[in-house]
Amino acid sequence: MKRHAAQGYITSFFTVLRPVASVLLGFLVLVLLAYGYIAWWSPEAISGGRNERNAHRVRPGMRSSQARAIMGPAERTTSSSNPGDGRTIYVYTPPPFASDAIYLAVGPDSTVIGISHGD
């Protein structure tokens, strides 16, 4: 008799566990899909990935017009915080989870003097 009672408890345990496992598995699938969207499929991720690849093609000393032809239009443009140095900074959308923005720093002679790849 004790053997049958233990089997009943085990069977009822798994009967309760099955719906909980289904809900947890469904939640895990939703989390993975959300991560995939954010990391690879969203418009920002696509744009950021393209900007990161293009930024590796730009080299210091390149003419500003060449670099901007490679990179495309900037998200925003700012001037250097030092009023006398005449630098212009073109800021681009970084890929998701990047630690820094992607930007081109252009000197007063219209050549690229610095670049951040958004790493």
DRENTORKOL-3810 file (N, C-alpha, C; in nm, 4 decimals):
REM DRENTORKOL-3810
@n.u->0.0804; n.v->-0.1193; n.w->0.0000; ca.u->0.0000; ca.v->0.0000; ca.w->0.0000; c.u->0.0856; c.v->0.1271; c.w->0.0000
@n.u->0.1907; n.v->0.1274; n.w->0.0756; ca.u->0.2759; ca.v->0.2459; ca.w->0.0800; c.u->0.3368; c.v->0.2733; c.w->-0.0570
@n.u->0.3661; n.v->0.1679; n.w->-0.1279; ca.u->0.4257; ca.v->0.1840; ca.w->-0.2589; c.u->0.3277; c.v->0.2574; c.w->-0.3529
@n.u->0.2019; n.v->0.2243; n.w->-0.3493; ca.u->0.1025; ca.v->0.2879; ca.w->-0.4355; c.u->0.0792; c.v->0.4329; c.w->-0.3952
@n.u->0.0855; n.v->0.4641; n.w->-0.2685; ca.u->0.0670; ca.v->0.6023; ca.w->-0.2227; c.u->0.1820; c.v->0.6899; c.w->-0.2725
@n.u->0.3042; n.v->0.6383; n.w->-0.2701; ca.u->0.4199; ca.v->0.7136; ca.w->-0.3179; c.u->0.4084; c.v->0.7379; c.w->-0.4674
@n.u->0.3630; n.v->0.6382; n.w->-0.5395; ca.u->0.3447; ca.v->0.6564; ca.w->-0.6832; c.u->0.2387; c.v->0.7631; c.w->-0.7114
@n.u->0.1371; n.v->0.7671; n.w->-0.6311; ca.u->0.0326; ca.v->0.8688; ca.w->-0.6467; c.u->0.0868; c.v->1.0089; c.w->-0.6251
@n.u->0.1736; n.v->1.0245; n.w->-0.5245; ca.u->0.2336; ca.v->1.1554; ca.w->-0.4997; c.u->0.3252; c.v->1.1955; c.w->-0.6145
@n.u->0.4033; n.v->1.1048; n.w->-0.6652; ca.u->0.4931; ca.v->1.1342; ca.w->-0.7764; c.u->0.4127; c.v->1.1709; c.w->-0.9005
@n.u->0.3093; n.v->1.0955; n.w->-0.9286; ca.u->0.2252; ca.v->1.1242; ca.w->-1.0444; c.u->0.1593; c.v->1.2607; c.w->-1.0312
@n.u->0.1082; n.v->1.2939; n.w->-0.9151; ca.u->0.0445; ca.v->1.4247; ca.w->-0.8972; c.u->0.1477; c.v->1.5374; c.w->-0.9033
@n.u->0.2699; n.v->1.5104; n.w->-0.8565; ca.u->0.3773; ca.v->1.6104; ca.w->-0.8647; c.u->0.4065; c.v->1.6443; c.w->-1.0106
@n.u->0.4207; n.v->1.5425; n.w->-1.0945; ca.u->0.4486; ca.v->1.5677; ca.w->-1.2357; c.u->0.3285; c.v->1.6261; c.w->-1.3088
@n.u->0.2095; n.v->1.5954; n.w->-1.2641; ca.u->0.0890; ca.v->1.6534; ca.w->-1.3224; c.u->0.0864; c.v->1.8043; c.w->-1.2969
@n.u->0.1286; n.v->1.8469; n.w->-1.1800; ca.u->0.1357; ca.v->1.9890; ca.w->-1.1465; c.u->0.2547; c.v->2.0542; c.w->-1.2160
@n.u->0.3656; n.v->1.9830; n.w->-1.2264; ca.u->0.4883; ca.v->2.0391; ca.w->-1.2828; c.u->0.4781; c.v->2.0622; c.w->-1.4334
@n.u->0.4029; n.v->1.9822; n.w->-1.5037; ca.u->0.3941; ca.v->1.9919; ca.w->-1.6495; c.u->0.3448; c.v->2.1292; c.w->-1.6955
@n.u->0.2369; n.v->2.1857; n.w->-1.6424; ca.u->0.1948; ca.v->2.3203; ca.w->-1.6872; c.u->0.2953; c.v->2.4294; c.w->-1.6485
@n.u->0.3577; n.v->2.4149; n.w->-1.5330; ca.u->0.4574; ca.v->2.5137; ca.w->-1.4899; c.u->0.5753; c.v->2.5112; c.w->-1.5862
@n.u->0.6205; n.v->2.3926; n.w->-1.6250; ca.u->0.7313; ca.v->2.3804; ca.w->-1.7190; c.u->0.6937; c.v->2.4385; c.w->-1.8545
@n.u->0.5708; n.v->2.4206; n.w->-1.8966; ca.u->0.5244; ca.v->2.4769; ca.w->-2.0246; c.u->0.5281; c.v->2.6293; c.w->-2.0212
@n.u->0.4835; n.v->2.6872; n.w->-1.9113; ca.u->0.4853; ca.v->2.8329; ca.w->-1.8981; c.u->0.6289; c.v->2.8836; c.w->-1.8959
@n.u->0.7157; n.v->2.8189; n.w->-1.8234; ca.u->0.8559; ca.v->2.8606; ca.w->-1.8180; c.u->0.9236; c.v->2.8481; c.w->-1.9541
@n.u->0.8954; n.v->2.7420; n.w->-2.0261; ca.u->0.9520; ca.v->2.7240; ca.w->-2.1593; c.u->0.9001; c.v->2.8319; c.w->-2.2541
@n.u->0.7726; n.v->2.8629; n.w->-2.2470; ca.u->0.7163; ca.v->2.9695; ca.w->-2.3293; c.u->0.7786; c.v->3.1044; c.w->-2.2983
@n.u->0.7982; n.v->3.1319; n.w->-2.1706; ca.u->0.8626; ca.v->3.2573; ca.w->-2.1304; c.u->1.0057; c.v->3.2641; c.w->-2.1827
@n.u->1.0787; n.v->3.1539; n.w->-2.1750; ca.u->1.2162; ca.v->3.1497; ca.w->-2.2250; c.u->1.2203; c.v->3.1758; c.w->-2.3755
@n.u->1.1285; n.v->3.1176; n.w->-2.4493; ca.u->1.1224; ca.v->3.1409; ca.w->-2.5936; c.u->1.0942; c.v->3.2883; c.w->-2.6223
@n.u->1.0033; n.v->3.3506; n.w->-2.5485; ca.u->0.9745; ca.v->3.4932; ca.w->-2.5672; c.u->1.0958; c.v->3.5801; c.w->-2.5371
@n.u->1.1685; n.v->3.5471; n.w->-2.4318; ca.u->1.2892; ca.v->3.6233; ca.w->-2.3971; c.u->1.3929; c.v->3.6113; c.w->-2.5080
@n.u->1.4119; n.v->3.4911; n.w->-2.5602; ca.u->1.5095; ca.v->3.4714; ca.w->-2.6682; c.u->1.4683; c.v->3.5454; c.w->-2.7955
@n.u->1.3408; n.v->3.5455; n.w->-2.8279; ca.u->1.2938; ca.v->3.6199; ca.w->-2.9446; c.u->1.3116; c.v->3.7710; c.w->-2.9260
@n.u->1.2834; n.v->3.8201; n.w->-2.8066; ca.u->1.3027; ca.v->3.9633; ca.w->-2.7786; c.u->1.4498; c.v->4.0010; c.w->-2.7900
@n.u->1.5372; n.v->3.9175; n.w->-2.7362; ca.u->1.6816; ca.v->3.9436; ca.w->-2.7468; c.u->1.7244; c.v->3.9437; c.w->-2.8937
@n.u->1.6765; n.v->3.8474; n.w->-2.9717; ca.u->1.7104; ca.v->3.8413; ca.w->-3.1138; c.u->1.6648; c.v->3.9653; c.w->-3.1872
@n.u->1.5450; n.v->4.0129; n.w->-3.1555; ca.u->1.4957; ca.v->4.1346; ca.w->-3.2194; c.u->1.5847; c.v->4.2533; c.w->-3.1845
@n.u->1.6155; n.v->4.2697; n.w->-3.0576; ca.u->1.6972; ca.v->4.3830; ca.w->-3.0146; c.u->1.8376; c.v->4.3760; c.w->-3.0738
@n.u->1.8961; n.v->4.2573; n.w->-3.0756; ca.u->2.0355; ca.v->4.2421; ca.w->-3.1169; c.u->2.0549; c.v->4.2355; c.w->-3.2677
@n.u->1.9563; n.v->4.1816; n.w->-3.3428; ca.u->1.9816; ca.v->4.1586; ca.w->-3.4854; c.u->1.8753; c.v->4.2096; c.w->-3.5793
@n.u->1.7475; n.v->4.2089; n.w->-3.5429; ca.u->1.6410; ca.v->4.2317; ca.w->-3.6393; c.u->1.5778; c.v->4.3695; c.w->-3.6332
@n.u->1.5999; n.v->4.4463; n.w->-3.5293; ca.u->1.5365; ca.v->4.5779; ca.w->-3.5205; c.u->1.6038; c.v->4.6741; c.w->-3.6194
@n.u->1.5340; n.v->4.7782; n.w->-3.6608; ca.u->1.5959; ca.v->4.8757; ca.w->-3.7517; c.u->1.7224; c.v->4.9389; c.w->-3.6937
@n.u->1.7231; n.v->4.9633; n.w->-3.5623; ca.u->1.8418; ca.v->5.0215; ca.w->-3.4996; c.u->1.9599; c.v->4.9247; c.w->-3.5046
@n.u->1.9327; n.v->4.7964; n.w->-3.4855; ca.u->2.0397; ca.v->4.6961; ca.w->-3.4901; c.u->2.0965; c.v->4.6838; c.w->-3.6305
@n.u->2.0096; n.v->4.6860; n.w->-3.7299; ca.u->2.0556; ca.v->4.6769; ca.w->-3.8686; c.u->2.1388; c.v->4.7993; c.w->-3.9048
@n.u->2.0890; n.v->4.9180; n.w->-3.8699; ca.u->2.1620; ca.v->5.0418; ca.w->-3.8975; c.u->2.2942; c.v->5.0465; c.w->-3.8212
@n.u->2.2924; n.v->5.0085; n.w->-3.6945; ca.u->2.4139; ca.v->5.0098; ca.w->-3.6139; c.u->2.5180; c.v->4.9124; c.w->-3.6648
@n.u->2.4761; n.v->4.7945; n.w->-3.7064; ca.u->2.5703; ca.v->4.6972; ca.w->-3.7619; c.u->2.6335; c.v->4.7470; c.w->-3.8907
@n.u->2.5524; n.v->4.8090; n.w->-3.9766; ca.u->2.6039; ca.v->4.8658; ca.w->-4.1015; c.u->2.7037; c.v->4.9776; c.w->-4.0698
@n.u->2.6707; n.v->5.0651; n.w->-3.9738; ca.u->2.7614; ca.v->5.1736; ca.w->-3.9366; c.u->2.8931; c.v->5.1197; c.w->-3.8812
@n.u->2.8853; n.v->5.0144; n.w->-3.8009; ca.u->3.0075; ca.v->4.9566; ca.w->-3.7448; c.u->3.0961; c.v->4.9003; c.w->-3.8558
@n.u->3.0379; n.v->4.8276; n.w->-3.9514; ca.u->3.1172; ca.v->4.7727; ca.w->-4.0626; c.u->3.1791; c.v->4.8845; c.w->-4.1460
@n.u->3.1001; n.v->4.9878; n.w->-4.1752; ca.u->3.1513; ca.v->5.0989; ca.w->-4.2557; c.u->3.2588; c.v->5.1777; c.w->-4.1829
@n.u->3.2461; n.v->5.1911; n.w->-4.0513; ca.u->3.3447; ca.v->5.2678; ca.w->-3.9742; c.u->3.4835; c.v->5.2049; c.w->-3.9825
@n.u->3.4894; n.v->5.0748; n.w->-3.9991; ca.u->3.6195; ca.v->5.0081; ca.w->-4.0117; c.u->3.6836; c.v->5.0319; c.w->-4.1481
@n.u->3.6087; n.v->5.0865; n.w->-4.2417; ca.u->3.6644; ca.v->5.1181; ca.w->-4.3734; c.u->3.7230; c.v->5.2590; c.w->-4.3778
@n.u->3.6855; n.v->5.3432; n.w->-4.2825; ca.u->3.7327; ca.v->5.4819; ca.w->-4.2780; c.u->3.8670; c.v->5.4873; c.w->-4.2073
@n.u->3.9587; n.v->5.5657; n.w->-4.2608; ca.u->4.0937; ca.v->5.5786; ca.w->-4.2041; c.u->4.1237; c.v->5.7254; c.w->-4.1728
@n.u->4.2016; n.v->5.7514; n.w->-4.0672; ca.u->4.2455; ca.v->5.8889; ca.w->-4.0416; c.u->4.3262; c.v->5.9415; c.w->-4.1611
@n.u->4.3077; n.v->6.0678; n.w->-4.1928; ca.u->4.3736; ca.v->6.1295; ca.w->-4.3071; c.u->4.2863; c.v->6.1286; c.w->-4.4323
@n.u->4.1790; n.v->6.0516; n.w->-4.4314; ca.u->4.0865; ca.v->6.0451; ca.w->-4.5440; c.u->4.0111; c.v->6.1775; c.w->-4.5521
@n.u->3.9771; n.v->6.2202; n.w->-4.6733; ca.u->3.8974; ca.v->6.3406; ca.w->-4.6900; c.u->3.7593; c.v->6.3198; c.w->-4.6274
@n.u->3.7043; n.v->6.4243; n.w->-4.5721; ca.u->3.5734; ca.v->6.4187; ca.w->-4.5076; c.u->3.4654; c.v->6.3716; c.w->-4.6051
@n.u->3.4699; n.v->6.4179; n.w->-4.7272; ca.u->3.3694; ca.v->6.3787; ca.w->-4.8263; c.u->3.3767; c.v->6.2290; c.w->-4.8569
@n.u->3.4972; n.v->6.1718; n.w->-4.8609; ca.u->3.5126; ca.v->6.0278; ca.w->-4.8834; c.u->3.4565; c.v->5.9492; c.w->-4.7657
@n.u->3.4910; n.v->5.9907; n.w->-4.6461; ca.u->3.4463; ca.v->5.9202; ca.w->-4.5257; c.u->3.2948; c.v->5.9257; c.w->-4.5122
@n.u->3.2360; n.v->6.0421; n.w->-4.5385; ca.u->3.0910; ca.v->6.0538; ca.w->-4.5274; c.u->3.0191; c.v->5.9804; c.w->-4.6395
@n.u->3.0833; n.v->5.9640; n.w->-4.7540; ca.u->3.0253; ca.v->5.8828; ca.w->-4.8614; c.u->3.0201; c.v->5.7354; c.w->-4.8187
@n.u->3.1203; n.v->5.6904; n.w->-4.7455; ca.u->3.1226; ca.v->5.5530; ca.w->-4.6944; c.u->3.0193; c.v->5.5353; c.w->-4.5831
@n.u->3.0159; n.v->5.6300; n.w->-4.4908; ca.u->2.9311; ca.v->5.6179; ca.w->-4.3724; c.u->2.7847; c.v->5.6531; c.w->-4.3979
@n.u->2.7588; n.v->5.7411; n.w->-4.4929; ca.u->2.6221; ca.v->5.7868; ca.w->-4.5144; c.u->2.5913; c.v->5.9051; c.w->-4.4241
@n.u->2.4651; n.v->5.9482; n.w->-4.4213; ca.u->2.4302; ca.v->6.0657; ca.w->-4.3406; c.u->2.4421; c.v->6.0371; c.w->-4.1906
@n.u->2.4934; n.v->6.1359; n.w->-4.1190; ca.u->2.5105; ca.v->6.1227; ca.w->-3.9743; c.u->2.3771; c.v->6.1433; c.w->-3.9030
@n.u->2.3663; n.v->6.0804; n.w->-3.7860; ca.u->2.2476; ca.v->6.0998; ca.w->-3.7027; c.u->2.2426; c.v->6.2428; c.w->-3.6502
@n.u->2.3597; n.v->6.2927; n.w->-3.6130; ca.u->2.3707; ca.v->6.4324; ca.w->-3.5699; c.u->2.5138; c.v->6.4787; c.w->-3.5897
@n.u->2.5313; n.v->6.6090; n.w->-3.5949; ca.u->2.6624; ca.v->6.6701; ca.w->-3.6131; c.u->2.6837; c.v->6.7704; c.w->-3.5005
@n.u->2.8031; n.v->6.7673; n.w->-3.4419; ca.u->2.8351; ca.v->6.8623; ca.w->-3.3358; c.u->2.9719; c.v->6.9233; c.w->-3.3633
@n.u->2.9988; n.v->7.0319; n.w->-3.2952; ca.u->3.1308; ca.v->7.0936; ca.w->-3.3014; c.u->3.2085; c.v->7.0526; c.w->-3.1781
@n.u->3.3381; n.v->7.0659; n.w->-3.1856; ca.u->3.4238; ca.v->7.0321; ca.w->-3.0724; c.u->3.3938; c.v->7.1230; c.w->-2.9547
@n.u->3.4173; n.v->7.0709; n.w->-2.8347; ca.u->3.3939; ca.v->7.1521; ca.w->-2.7148; c.u->3.4996; c.v->7.2615; c.w->-2.6999
@n.u->3.6142; n.v->7.2469; n.w->-2.7660; ca.u->3.7164; ca.v->7.3522; ca.w->-2.7658; c.u->3.6878; c.v->7.4465; c.w->-2.8820
@n.u->3.6522; n.v->7.5728; n.w->-2.8534; ca.u->3.6079; ca.v->7.6616; ca.w->-2.9598; c.u->3.7133; c.v->7.6909; c.w->-3.0661
@n.u->3.8399; n.v->7.6831; n.w->-3.0348; ca.u->3.9428; ca.v->7.7227; ca.w->-3.1302; c.u->3.9943; c.v->7.6127; c.w->-3.2202
@n.u->3.9594; n.v->7.4862; n.w->-3.1962; ca.u->4.0244; ca.v->7.3811; ca.w->-3.2765; c.u->3.9517; c.v->7.3496; c.w->-3.4072
@n.u->3.8259; n.v->7.3923; n.w->-3.4250; ca.u->3.7564; ca.v->7.3799; ca.w->-3.5525; c.u->3.7169; c.v->7.2382; c.w->-3.5933
@n.u->3.7099; n.v->7.1465; n.w->-3.4975; ca.u->3.6709; ca.v->7.0091; ca.w->-3.5319; c.u->3.5194; c.v->6.9979; c.w->-3.5441
@n.u->3.4767; n.v->6.9118; n.w->-3.6355; ca.u->3.3367; ca.v->6.8757; ca.w->-3.6494; c.u->3.3262; c.v->6.7271; c.w->-3.6225
@n.u->3.2250; n.v->6.6886; n.w->-3.5465; ca.u->3.2083; ca.v->6.5482; ca.w->-3.5103; c.u->3.0751; c.v->6.4989; c.w->-3.5662
@n.u->3.0824; n.v->6.3929; n.w->-3.6470; ca.u->2.9643; ca.v->6.3296; ca.w->-3.7053; c.u->2.9344; c.v->6.2049; c.w->-3.6235
@n.u->2.8144; n.v->6.1990; n.w->-3.5675; ca.u->2.7759; ca.v->6.0895; ca.w->-3.4778; c.u->2.6786; c.v->5.9972; c.w->-3.5510
@n.u->2.7041; n.v->5.8649; n.w->-3.5401; ca.u->2.6232; ca.v->5.7632; ca.w->-3.6073; c.u->2.5653; c.v->5.6659; c.w->-3.5045
@n.u->2.4583; n.v->5.5990; n.w->-3.5415; ca.u->2.3920; ca.v->5.5013; ca.w->-3.4546; c.u->2.4858; c.v->5.3825; c.w->-3.4313
@n.u->2.5136; n.v->5.3483; n.w->-3.3050; ca.u->2.5984; ca.v->5.2319; ca.w->-3.2777; c.u->2.5168; c.v->5.1030; c.w->-3.2786
@n.u->2.5841; n.v->4.9886; n.w->-3.2870; ca.u->2.5108; ca.v->4.8624; ca.w->-3.2765; c.u->2.4586; c.v->4.8435; c.w->-3.1345
@n.u->2.3593; n.v->4.7552; n.w->-3.1154; ca.u->2.3090; ca.v->4.7305; ca.w->-2.9803; c.u->2.4207; c.v->4.6812; c.w->-2.8886
@n.u->2.4142; n.v->4.7200; n.w->-2.7650; ca.u->2.5073; ca.v->4.6786; ca.w->-2.6603; c.u->2.6483; c.v->4.7329; c.w->-2.6813
@n.u->2.6661; n.v->4.8318; n.w->-2.7692; ca.u->2.7983; ca.v->4.8928; ca.w->-2.7883; c.u->2.8305; c.v->4.9787; c.w->-2.6674
@n.u->2.9587; n.v->4.9875; n.w->-2.6363; ca.u->2.9984; ca.v->5.0653; ca.w->-2.5191; c.u->3.0243; c.v->5.2119; c.w->-2.5524
@n.u->3.0290; n.v->5.2466; n.w->-2.6802; ca.u->3.0574; ca.v->5.3837; ca.w->-2.7201; c.u->2.9827; c.v->5.4134; c.w->-2.8499
@n.u->2.9679; n.v->5.5399; n.w->-2.8812; ca.u->2.9036; ca.v->5.5796; ca.w->-3.0062; c.u->3.0016; c.v->5.5627; c.w->-3.1216
@n.u->2.9497; n.v->5.5611; n.w->-3.2419; ca.u->3.0335; ca.v->5.5633; ca.w->-3.3611; c.u->3.0387; c.v->5.7078; c.w->-3.4058
@n.u->3.1605; n.v->5.7609; n.w->-3.4224; ca.u->3.1700; ca.v->5.8988; ca.w->-3.4677; c.u->3.2952; c.v->5.9195; c.w->-3.5511
@n.u->3.2878; n.v->6.0209; n.w->-3.6354; ca.u->3.4029; ca.v->6.0676; ca.w->-3.7131; c.u->3.4374; c.v->6.2059; c.w->-3.6631
@n.u->3.5632; n.v->6.2297; n.w->-3.6349; ca.u->3.6092; ca.v->6.3630; ca.w->-3.5983; c.u->3.6855; c.v->6.4176; c.w->-3.7182
@n.u->3.6402; n.v->6.5311; n.w->-3.7689; ca.u->3.6983; ca.v->6.5927; ca.w->-3.8874; c.u->3.7630; c.v->6.7244; c.w->-3.8466
@n.u->3.8873; n.v->6.7427; n.w->-3.8876; ca.u->3.9619; ca.v->6.8641; ca.w->-3.8536; c.u->3.9247; c.v->6.9813; c.w->-3.9420
@n.u->3.9839; n.v->7.0981; n.w->-3.9134; ca.u->3.9522; ca.v->7.2190; ca.w->-3.9909; c.u->3.9953; c.v->7.2090; c.w->-4.1373
@n.u->4.0867; n.v->7.1175; n.w->-4.1684; ca.u->4.1310; ca.v->7.1001; ca.w->-4.3072; c.u->4.0473; c.v->6.9964; c.w->-4.3816
@n.u->3.9337; n.v->6.9554; n.w->-4.3240; ca.u->3.8388; ca.v->6.8596; ca.w->-4.3830; c.u->3.8976; c.v->6.7198; c.w->-4.4023
@n.u->3.9869; n.v->6.6792; n.w->-4.3121; ca.u->4.0345; ca.v->6.5416; ca.w->-4.3127; c.u->3.9936; c.v->6.4740; c.w->-4.1823
@n.u->3.9766; n.v->6.3443; n.w->-4.1891; ca.u->3.9376; ca.v->6.2683; ca.w->-4.0707; c.u->4.0579; c.v->6.2619; c.w->-3.9765
@n.u->4.0382; n.v->6.3067; n.w->-3.8521; ca.u->4.1475; ca.v->6.3028; ca.w->-3.7550; c.u->4.1242; c.v->6.1986; c.w->-3.6458
@n.u->4.0029; n.v->6.1439; n.w->-3.6388; ca.u->3.9751; ca.v->6.0414; ca.w->-3.5393; c.u->3.8454; c.v->5.9698; c.w->-3.5718
@n.u->3.8374; n.v->5.8465; n.w->-3.5252; ca.u->3.7168; ca.v->5.7676; ca.w->-3.5478; c.u->3.6956; c.v->5.6738; c.w->-3.4301
@n.u->3.5711; n.v->5.6589; n.w->-3.3896; ca.u->3.5340; ca.v->5.5614; ca.w->-3.2882; c.u->3.4463; c.v->5.4577; c.w->-3.3559
@n.u->3.4804; n.v->5.3311; n.w->-3.3358; ca.u->3.4081; ca.v->5.2220; ca.w->-3.4002; c.u->3.2906; c.v->5.1717; c.w->-3.3168
@n.u->3.2663; n.v->5.2299; n.w->-3.2017; ca.u->3.1543; ca.v->5.1872; ca.w->-3.1184; c.u->3.1799; c.v->5.0602; c.w->-3.0421
@n.u->3.3048; n.v->5.0209; n.w->-3.0310; ca.u->3.3388; ca.v->4.8968; ca.w->-2.9609; c.u->3.3004; c.v->4.9076; c.w->-2.8182
END
